Amino acid sequence: MRLSRLLFFAAILAVSAVSLAQLVSQQPKPSALSLELRCAGGDCPILPGVPQTAGMRGGFVRLKPGGSVGWHTTGKNEESLVILRGSGEARLQGQPAKPFIAPALVYIPPSTRHNVANTGNELLEYVYVVAPANLESKEPTASSASRL
């Protein structure tokens, strides 16, 4: 009889914890979005994070020739740049610059200080996506990257 009571109270505690967690978060679940990339300025936040997504954020960047976004890091997050127009280079601290020409994809690992510069003669336009990195998983292999 004591075991069944203990199980009963454990079940009530578990249900209460789940209910409390749902009340505390008060964040709506992310839903599918379709957004236009029409921005007046050079940097246009698109996905600011929770509650629109589960942790991903992103934006649209326009850089004039000779311009750069400035040195920064995304902390423990990884970042992808989808180069739509123009040319430039990704500058990663302690590494040689990585040149690119549209269309291209640039990947920036977590905890990497970096900068993006327009080295071309025309406007550089790209979309960036920053997402929490699963640092406990294995590094991507060439075969897994080719499936993307």
N, C-alpha and C positions, 0 to 999 in steps of 0.2 A: 504494500500500500504506500509506503514512503517513497519508493522509486517512481510510482505513477504520479504522485503529487509533485515530486521533483521535476519529472518530465513535463508535467502540466505547467508549472511555474516557469520552466526554461522556455517553453513554447510561447508563453505570454510575454516573457522578456524579449525574445527574439522578434516577435511581431511588433512590440512596442518600439524596439530599436529601429526597425525598418520604417515604421510610421514616423518616428521622430526625425530620422534622417531625411525623409521626403519633405516634411514640414520645414526643416531647417534650411534645406537647399533652396526652395522656392524658385528654382531656376527651370524655365521651360526646356524641354528636350530640344536638341538641335533638329532642324528640319531642312529639307532640300531648298536651295536658293538658286535664283538666276539673276545675275546682276550685270548692268551695263558698265563698261569701262570708259565712261565719259567724266572726266575730271578737269576742273578749271586750272588747278595748280600742277606742280610737278609730282607730288606724292599724294596718293589717294587711298586711304585705308578702305579695304573691301571687307575683310573678315576680322573684326576686332577681337574675336575669341568668344568665350562663354558670354551670353547664352546661345549665340548663333552656331557655334561649333563646340566640339568636346575638348578643345584646347588648341586647335589650329587657328592661325590668323594669317592675314595676307593683305596685299595692297598692290597698287599699280604705280609705277615710277616712270617719270620722264626726266631725262637729263640732257641738258644742252651740251654741245661739243666742249670738251675741256672740264665739264662738271663732274663732281663725285658726290656720293652720299655721305662720306665721312667714315672714319674708323669706328667700328662698333662690334659688339658680340651679341648673339642671341642666347647667351647663357648655355643652359643644358639642352636647348632646343636645336634641331637641325633646320636648315633652310634650303629651299630650291628656288632658283631664279629661272623663269621662262622668258627667254629673250625674244621679243616680238619684232623689234626693228632696231637697226643700227649695229654698232660694234663697240667693243670696249674691253675691259679686263677686270677680272676678279683678283683682288690683291689680298692674299692671306698672309698674316704675320709669320715671318720666318720662312716663307716659301717664295719661289719665283712667281711673278704675275701669270695668271692664266687668261690668255686672250680668247675672245669669242666674237663670232659674227652671227647675226640673226639668220635663220631661226636656230636657237640653241637652248640647251639646258645647262645650268651651272648648279652644282651641289656644294653646300658648305656644311661641314660636319659640326656637331655640337662643340661648344666651348672654344670656338675659333674666332679670334679677332680678325675682322676683314673690312674691306672697303670695295665699292664698285665704282669704276670710273669710265666715262665716255671718252675713248681715245680716237673716235671717228670724227667725220666732218658733218654728220647729220644727227638728228635727234635720236637718242637711245631710249627705247621704251621696253619695259619688262614688268612682269608680274612676279611678286615674291610670295612664297608660302612658307610659313614658319610653323613647326609642329613639335610637340614634345617628343624627345628621342627616347627610345627604349634602350638604355645603355647596357642593360643586362643581356641583351640578345647578341648573337654572333654578328660579326661584321658582314655586310653584303658581299657576295661573291660575284665574279664576272658573269656567271650563268644566271644568278638571280637578278642582276641588274639588267641583263638583256631581255628579261621577261617583262620589264616595266613598260 
